[in-house]
Amino acid sequence: MEKEFHKNSYYLQDENSIGRVQIADDVVAVIAGLAATEVKGVAAIGGNLTADLLSKVSSSKLSKGVKVIIRDKSVKIRLAIMMEYGYNIPATCSKVQDKVKAAVENMAGLKVTDVDIRIVNVDIQKEKGDK
């Protein structure tokens, strides 16, 4: 059977007796975005939404600020995040990297080779003591 190519869609499992499994890169981006917002100190992905609002918006907003590059069942993830004021940036980013890597590997079955983070803003409206 000839394989169809779907732009921005990747085979997780080759065809077997039942069928094949594909995953869109936007799905991986949403997983990464959700995982990142679960880390304390991350105010937003892409710098335009608060973490509290992310659960109430469409999945297309969750992938904004996240870029994924998938090749041969491995993935590189690039995140643009807004930090909350008062949090240690290196420590928070390390937690984000660990959380994103674990979430994508567990849910999508892809090996995460890189989680690159770019801090695009700091949310100064909330201070660490206000939580």
Contacts in CASP RR format, 6 or more apart in sequence:
PFRMAT RR
TARGET T0000
AUTHOR 0000-0000-0000
METHOD contacts of the structure
MODEL  1
MEKEFHKNSYYLQDENSIGRVQIADDVVAVIAGLAATEVKGVAAIGGNLT
ADLLSKVSSSKLSKGVKVIIRDKSVKIRLAIMMEYGYNIPATCSKVQDKV
KAAVENMAGLKVTDVDIRIVNVDIQKEKGDK
1 15 0 8 1.000
3 11 0 8 1.000
3 15 0 8 1.000
3 20 0 8 1.000
6 22 0 8 1.000
6 24 0 8 1.000
8 24 0 8 1.000
8 25 0 8 1.000
8 26 0 8 1.000
9 22 0 8 1.000
9 23 0 8 1.000
9 24 0 8 1.000
9 25 0 8 1.000
10 22 0 8 1.000
10 23 0 8 1.000
10 24 0 8 1.000
10 25 0 8 1.000
10 70 0 8 1.000
10 73 0 8 1.000
11 20 0 8 1.000
11 21 0 8 1.000
11 22 0 8 1.000
12 21 0 8 1.000
12 22 0 8 1.000
12 23 0 8 1.000
12 73 0 8 1.000
12 108 0 8 1.000
12 109 0 8 1.000
12 110 0 8 1.000
13 20 0 8 1.000
13 21 0 8 1.000
14 20 0 8 1.000
23 108 0 8 1.000
23 110 0 8 1.000
25 68 0 8 1.000
25 70 0 8 1.000
26 59 0 8 1.000
26 60 0 8 1.000
26 63 0 8 1.000
27 108 0 8 1.000
28 68 0 8 1.000
28 70 0 8 1.000
28 75 0 8 1.000
28 77 0 8 1.000
28 104 0 8 1.000
28 108 0 8 1.000
28 110 0 8 1.000
29 62 0 8 1.000
29 63 0 8 1.000
29 66 0 8 1.000
29 67 0 8 1.000
29 68 0 8 1.000
29 77 0 8 1.000
30 59 0 8 1.000
30 62 0 8 1.000
30 63 0 8 1.000
30 66 0 8 1.000
31 103 0 8 1.000
31 104 0 8 1.000
31 107 0 8 1.000
31 108 0 8 1.000
32 66 0 8 1.000
32 68 0 8 1.000
32 77 0 8 1.000
32 79 0 8 1.000
32 100 0 8 1.000
32 103 0 8 1.000
32 104 0 8 1.000
32 115 0 8 1.000
33 45 0 8 1.000
33 54 0 8 1.000
33 62 0 8 1.000
33 63 0 8 1.000
33 66 0 8 1.000
33 79 0 8 1.000
33 100 0 8 1.000
34 54 0 8 1.000
34 62 0 8 1.000
34 103 0 8 1.000
35 96 0 8 1.000
35 99 0 8 1.000
35 100 0 8 1.000
35 102 0 8 1.000
35 103 0 8 1.000
35 104 0 8 1.000
36 42 0 8 1.000
36 45 0 8 1.000
36 66 0 8 1.000
36 79 0 8 1.000
36 81 0 8 1.000
36 96 0 8 1.000
36 99 0 8 1.000
36 100 0 8 1.000
37 44 0 8 1.000
37 45 0 8 1.000
37 51 0 8 1.000
37 54 0 8 1.000
38 99 0 8 1.000
39 92 0 8 1.000
39 95 0 8 1.000
39 96 0 8 1.000
39 99 0 8 1.000
40 84 0 8 1.000
40 87 0 8 1.000
40 92 0 8 1.000
40 131 0 8 1.000
41 83 0 8 1.000
41 84 0 8 1.000
41 87 0 8 1.000
41 92 0 8 1.000
42 51 0 8 1.000
42 81 0 8 1.000
42 82 0 8 1.000
42 83 0 8 1.000
42 84 0 8 1.000
42 92 0 8 1.000
42 96 0 8 1.000
43 50 0 8 1.000
43 51 0 8 1.000
43 81 0 8 1.000
43 82 0 8 1.000
43 83 0 8 1.000
43 84 0 8 1.000
43 121 0 8 1.000
43 122 0 8 1.000
43 123 0 8 1.000
43 126 0 8 1.000
44 50 0 8 1.000
44 51 0 8 1.000
44 54 0 8 1.000
44 81 0 8 1.000
44 82 0 8 1.000
44 121 0 8 1.000
44 123 0 8 1.000
45 54 0 8 1.000
45 62 0 8 1.000
45 64 0 8 1.000
45 65 0 8 1.000
45 66 0 8 1.000
45 79 0 8 1.000
45 80 0 8 1.000
45 81 0 8 1.000
45 82 0 8 1.000
46 64 0 8 1.000
46 65 0 8 1.000
46 66 0 8 1.000
46 79 0 8 1.000
46 80 0 8 1.000
46 81 0 8 1.000
46 82 0 8 1.000
46 120 0 8 1.000
47 65 0 8 1.000
47 80 0 8 1.000
47 81 0 8 1.000
47 82 0 8 1.000
47 120 0 8 1.000
47 121 0 8 1.000
48 64 0 8 1.000
48 82 0 8 1.000
49 57 0 8 1.000
49 61 0 8 1.000
49 64 0 8 1.000
50 123 0 8 1.000
54 61 0 8 1.000
54 62 0 8 1.000
65 79 0 8 1.000
65 80 0 8 1.000
66 77 0 8 1.000
66 78 0 8 1.000
66 79 0 8 1.000
66 80 0 8 1.000
67 77 0 8 1.000
67 78 0 8 1.000
68 75 0 8 1.000
68 76 0 8 1.000
68 77 0 8 1.000
68 78 0 8 1.000
69 75 0 8 1.000
69 76 0 8 1.000
69 78 0 8 1.000
70 110 0 8 1.000
73 109 0 8 1.000
73 110 0 8 1.000
73 111 0 8 1.000
74 110 0 8 1.000
74 111 0 8 1.000
74 112 0 8 1.000
74 113 0 8 1.000
75 104 0 8 1.000
75 108 0 8 1.000
75 110 0 8 1.000
75 111 0 8 1.000
75 112 0 8 1.000
75 113 0 8 1.000
76 112 0 8 1.000
76 113 0 8 1.000
76 114 0 8 1.000
76 116 0 8 1.000
77 100 0 8 1.000
77 104 0 8 1.000
77 112 0 8 1.000
77 114 0 8 1.000
77 115 0 8 1.000
77 116 0 8 1.000
78 116 0 8 1.000
78 117 0 8 1.000
78 118 0 8 1.000
79 96 0 8 1.000
79 100 0 8 1.000
79 115 0 8 1.000
79 116 0 8 1.000
79 117 0 8 1.000
79 118 0 8 1.000
80 117 0 8 1.000
80 118 0 8 1.000
80 120 0 8 1.000
81 96 0 8 1.000
81 117 0 8 1.000
81 118 0 8 1.000
81 119 0 8 1.000
81 120 0 8 1.000
82 119 0 8 1.000
82 120 0 8 1.000
82 121 0 8 1.000
82 122 0 8 1.000
82 123 0 8 1.000
83 89 0 8 1.000
83 92 0 8 1.000
83 119 0 8 1.000
83 121 0 8 1.000
83 122 0 8 1.000
83 123 0 8 1.000
84 122 0 8 1.000
84 123 0 8 1.000
84 126 0 8 1.000
84 128 0 8 1.000
85 122 0 8 1.000
85 123 0 8 1.000
85 124 0 8 1.000
85 126 0 8 1.000
85 127 0 8 1.000
85 128 0 8 1.000
86 127 0 8 1.000
86 128 0 8 1.000
87 128 0 8 1.000
89 119 0 8 1.000
93 117 0 8 1.000
93 119 0 8 1.000
96 115 0 8 1.000
96 117 0 8 1.000
97 115 0 8 1.000
97 117 0 8 1.000
100 112 0 8 1.000
100 115 0 8 1.000
101 112 0 8 1.000
101 115 0 8 1.000
104 110 0 8 1.000
104 112 0 8 1.000
105 111 0 8 1.000
105 112 0 8 1.000
END
